[in-house]
Amino acid sequence: MEAVEALRKTIHVTQELHSVVKTMKVLAGLNIGVYERAAHVVAEYNRTVKMGLQVALQRMGEPVSPSRASPDRKLGVIVFGSDQGMCGQLNDLIVDHALRALARFPLNRLNHTVLAVGLRAGAQLENSGRSVDATLDVRGSPAGITGTVHEVLRLIEDWHSKRGVEMVVLFYCRLISGVVYRACGIRVLPVDAQWIRNLKARRWPSNVIPTYRMETERLFQSLIREYLFVSLFRAFAESLASENASRLASMQVAERKIEDRLKELTSEFSQSRQASITSELLDIVSAFEALKGKGSD
């Protein structure tokens, strides 16, 4: 009976764990939708920013192409990972991708300023021998993303004014479909000159071009800052969507393993319980036969 009771307790604990995993799976699925919608909304805002840039560029000359990267040029690196666990290989994937990409940069490693978004990503970067200058927590909500983006913007301004950082690149995971995501890297500063030229040459969608009173250069700089805000927000949202997709995939695997284990435990419990009942019945029959024998004497 002790073995049966031990199995009963193990089944109960396993069922509770199964319930926790199912809850985490549901939450991960809901969070994917939340961050995908956030990325979609900011993409619409990005369209407005690009239209504003298109208007401002009509009064500006040709953008100056950034000079070719040299070993002395300062580089700002932002790597988006996670604070929480149970998200599969997401941190391994993005850190490995960032390290391989940085190894190909023609810039001196000592001129890299690295910001890790997510404690786990920061720890993995440092374990790989890469110095991390700052680490930010991952705030798990669209409203929290906005506050963190403003923190990053202030850091970038500080890098530029105090360290002479001219180039900023982002590394994050982008959700492809379902639970599939991949690591990617984009340069956000300096703004690509060809992209600016293409934007300037684009045909305006109506016959009425908006007017403005602000100084053109000031308007252009303000819109570039908004473009940077959008790029950072999208990276945050897509990284968080990927994190939850990875967690959902992990929970699906865990759920299947727990269900298989529950089947094994239930079968073992049934067999042990049947063996215990059979043993008790045999003891009763043996006792009855013994009493019956004494009565006949």
TAWOTA-V91914 format. One record per backbone hydrogen bond with DSSP energy under -0.5 kcal/mol. CO is the residue of the C=O (numbers start at 0). NH is the residue of the N-H. Records with the same first field share a line. If there is no record, write none. Layout:
# TAWOTA-V91914
CO: NH + NH
This chain:
# TAWOTA-V91914
0: 4
1: 5
2: 6
3: 7
4: 8
5: 9
6: 10
7: 11
8: 12
9: 13
10: 14
11: 15
12: 16
13: 17
14: 18
15: 19
16: 20
17: 21
18: 22
19: 23
20: 24
21: 25
22: 26
23: 27
24: 28
25: 29
26: 30
27: 31
28: 32
29: 33
30: 34
31: 35
32: 36
33: 37
34: 38
35: 39
36: 40
37: 41
38: 42
39: 43
40: 44
41: 45
42: 46
43: 47
44: 48
45: 49
46: 50
47: 51
48: 52
49: 53
50: 54
51: 55
52: 56
53: 57
54: 57
55: 58
56: 59
69: 72
70: 107
73: 165 + 166
74: 112
75: 168
76: 114
77: 79 + 170
78: 80 + 116
81: 119 + 120
86: 89
88: 92
89: 93
90: 94
91: 95
92: 96
93: 97
94: 98
95: 99
96: 100
97: 101
98: 102
99: 103
100: 103 + 104
101: 104
107: 110
108: 111
110: 74
111: 113
112: 76
113: 132 + 133
114: 78 + 116
115: 117 + 135
116: 80
117: 121
118: 122
119: 123
120: 124
121: 125
122: 126
123: 127
124: 129
125: 128
130: 132
133: 115
135: 117
136: 138
137: 139
138: 140
140: 144
141: 145
142: 146
143: 147
144: 148
145: 149
146: 150
147: 151
148: 152
149: 153
150: 154
151: 155
152: 156
153: 157
154: 158
155: 159
156: 160
157: 161 + 162
158: 162 + 163 + 164
159: 163
163: 73
166: 75
167: 187 + 188
168: 77
169: 185
170: 79
171: 183
173: 181
176: 179
179: 175 + 176
181: 173
183: 171
185: 169 + 187
188: 167
191: 195
192: 196
193: 197
194: 198
195: 199
196: 200
197: 201
206: 208
207: 209
214: 218
215: 219
216: 220
217: 221
218: 222
219: 223
220: 224
221: 225
222: 226
223: 227
224: 228
225: 229
226: 230
227: 231
228: 232
229: 233
230: 234
231: 235
232: 236
233: 237
234: 238
235: 239
236: 240
237: 241
238: 242
239: 243
240: 244
241: 245
242: 246
243: 247
244: 248
245: 249
246: 250
247: 251
248: 252
249: 253
250: 254
251: 255
252: 256
253: 257
254: 258
255: 259
256: 260
257: 261
258: 262
259: 263
260: 264
261: 265
262: 266
263: 267
264: 268
265: 269
266: 270
267: 271
268: 272
269: 273
270: 274
271: 275
272: 276
273: 277
274: 278
275: 279
276: 280
277: 281
278: 282
279: 283
280: 284
281: 285
282: 286
283: 287
284: 288
285: 289
286: 290
287: 291
288: 292
289: 293
290: 294
291: 295
292: 296
